[in-house]
Amino acid sequence: MQSKINKVEDWQTIIDEILPQFQHPILLLKGNLGAGKTTFTQHLLRNLGSTDEVSSPTYAIVNEYDSPKGIIFHFDLYRMKSIDEVYDIGIEEYLDNSFLCIIEWPEIYEKELADFPHHELKIEVGGEDRIINFR
C-alpha cells in the first residue's frame, strides 16, 4: 500500500487504511529524522485505545504503553552501535511479552527479524508531502 499525506490530519487516513491489514505483532518504522515516525505512532496508539502520552524513545531506547489489547513497546534503535547492544536491552523478551512492538530505526536488528512475521512502514519526505509505504 502506498499513500501520500501533506498535513497532520492525514495521519488518521493512513491509520484507517493500515489497521484492517494489521496482522503481525511487530511493526518496523523507517524514515529520516523528522519524517513523522513518532507522530504516526501517536495516532496509531490512540486508535488502538491507548490513553498514554506517546513520546519518542530516542533517549530511553524503549517506551511502554498500555492498550486494551495489551502492552505496546516502542523502540528507537538509532543509537545502537552493534547487534550485541540490541540484545543487551533484552529485545527478545519484549517481543515475546507484548501485544505490539514498534521499532524505529530497525536496520541494525532487521536481519534477526527475517523469520518473524512483521509489517514495515516507510515514510519518505518529498517536499511538503510524506510518501507512506506499508507492507
N, C-alpha and C positions, 0 to 999 in steps of 0.2 A: 504494500500500500504506500502510495506517495501522496502527500498533501502539501499545500503552501499556506502559510499564515503571515499576516503582516501587522497584527495588533494583539495585545494580551488576551482580549476576549476570544480570539480564535482558538486558544488552547482548549477551551471546552469542546469545540467541534472535533478536535483531534482526539480527545478523551472519548467522546461519544463514538467515534469510528473504531478506536482501538479496543475498548473494553469488551465488546462482543467477541473479539478474536482472541482475547487473553486466555491462554490455556496452560501456561508454564509458570513455575514459581520463581523464575529468575528473569530479570529484565536488565539488559546491558544498555547504558546510555552513552552515546558518543556524540561529541561535538566540541568545537573550540571553546576557549574561555569566553564566558558571557553569551553563549549561544542560546541558553534557556533551559538547561538540564534541570536545575533546581526549580525553576518556575513550572516546568512540566510536572515535576514530582509533587509540587504543592497542589496542583489541580488534580492529579491522579489520586493522591491520598484523600483529598476532600471527597472525591467521587466514590472512594472505597469506604467512606463513612468515618474516617479518622477526624477527630476534632483537635488533634495535636498541632502545635505550631511547627511547621516544616522549615528547616534551615539547611544550608549547605554543610555537609560533613567534612569540609576541607581540613580543618584542624583537628577535629575529633576522630576522623577517619571513618567512624560509623555512628549513625544516629538510629535510635529505636523509636518506633511509633506504634501506638495501639490502633487497631481497627476492629470492627465487629467480627471480621473473618479470622483474625489472628494478628500476630506480631509482624511488623514490616521493618526490615533493616535497610538502611540507606547508606551505601558506602561511597567513599571517594578515594580511589587508589592512586591519585595523581602523584602524591609524594613518595610512593613506594618505589624503592630502588631495585628490589630483587624479588623473585618469587618467594624466597625464604621469609621476607618481611610480611608478605601476604599470609603465609601460613602461620607466622608468629602471632598475628592478631586473632587467630582462631576462625578463619573464614569458613572452614568446613562445618564447624559447629553451628554457626549462624545459618548456613544453607540448610542444614538438617532440621533446624528448630524454628522455622518461620513459615508464615503464610506466603510472604513475598520478600525477595532480596532484590533491591535496585542497586546496580553497581555503575557508578560514574567512573570514567577513565579505566575501563576494564582490560585494556590491552595487555598489561603485564600478566594477567591471570586467564586470559581468553583461551589459550591452548589447553589449560587444565579443564575448562568448561566444555570442551568439544563434545564430550559424551553426556553432558547434562542437557536435558531439554530446556531451552531458553528462548526469549524474544530479544530482539535488538531494535532500538530506536536511535536513529542517527539524525542529528539536527545540523543542517548546513546553512550558513548565513550567506545570503545573496542580496546585497544592497539593503533595502528596507524589509525584505522578506526572509522568512525561515522556510527552508525546504525540509519536510519531515518524511523520513523513510522508516517504515515499520515492517518487521518480518518476525 
